């Protein structure tokens, strides 16, 4: 994900929570999520806005990314119950 894509999604959080992130906060968030796929990040942001009442933390969005990945893995049959020992 590039910086422009990241900032577009972060705008959603800033608008939804009436919170303006400063440059240092945005740098920290970008550093945490720069390797995440843009579509995955966008879905996690949208889900966070629907589920979190107060301004989210990095961990809130990270948790939703993990849940999205688990859901996707389960859909494609890569869950723990299908592992062979």
N, C-alpha and C positions, 0 to 999 in steps of 0.2 A: 504494500500500500504506500502510495506516495503522500507527501505532506498535504497537498491540496485535497485529496480524497479524505484524509484524516480530518482536516479542519472542517470540511463539509459535514461530516458526521458529528463532530464535536459541537458544531453550531446547534444541532438538535438538542443536546444536553443543556447548552447555555440558554436556549430559548425555553425549553420545557421547565427548567428549574430556576429561571431568572438569576442565573449565576454566570458571571463573567470570569473566565479563567485568565490568570496573568500569564506572561510569557514563560516563566519558569514552570508553572503547572502544566501548560500545554507541551513544553519540551519533555517533561517527565512522562506524561501520558503517551506522547508519540514514541518515546524510547521504549516504553512497555509494549506497545501494540504495533510497531512498524513492521514486524515480520508476519503479522496476522493478515490473512486474505481480506481484501476490501469488503466483499459480500458478507463474509463471516462477521466482521467487525460491525457492519451496518445492522445485521440481524441482531447482534448482541446489544447494540445501542438501543434499537427499537424495543427489544424485550425488556431491557433495563428501565426504560421510560415507562413502560406499562406496569412494571412490577414494584419499582422502588419509589417510596413516597418522598424521600428527601434526596438532596444532591448525592449522586452515587460516588463511590470511591473506585479506584482502579480495580480493587478486588471484586467489586460488584459486577463489573463488566467482564472481568476475567472468569468469574464463576459461570456466567451465562455462555461464554465461549466454550468452556469445558462441557457444559450441559448440552450445547448444540452438537459438539463433536461426539459425545456419548450417544445422543439420539441418532445421529447419522450412522455411527458404527453399529448400533443395534438394528437399524433398518436394513443394513447390508449384511447382517449376520455375523458381525465381529464382536459379539458380546462375550462375557466371561463363561457363560454356560455352554458355548460351542467350542471352547478350547479343548484340544486333545492333550492328554497327559503323556 
